[in-house]
Amino acid sequence: MCLGIPMKVREIKGNFADVESGRLIRTINIQMLPGIKAGDYVIVHAGFAIEKLDQKKALETLRMLDEIH
């Protein structure tokens, strides 16, 4: 089973972006989602942004993940 994690885009660097979730910060590939900008939430899987989320859905999902952690 694979799990995609909602993360907030901090900074765009060409085809890559620094994203954060809690204290975790990673650089990911954003080529599959043109138009992503700082402040957006994306689902990250295997180092790639695979879907854009609205903030409400992202925060709800992060809350649920935190509850089971």
Helices and strands as residue ranges (DSSP letters): E 5-13, E 16-21, E 24-29, E 41-45, E 48-53, H 55-68
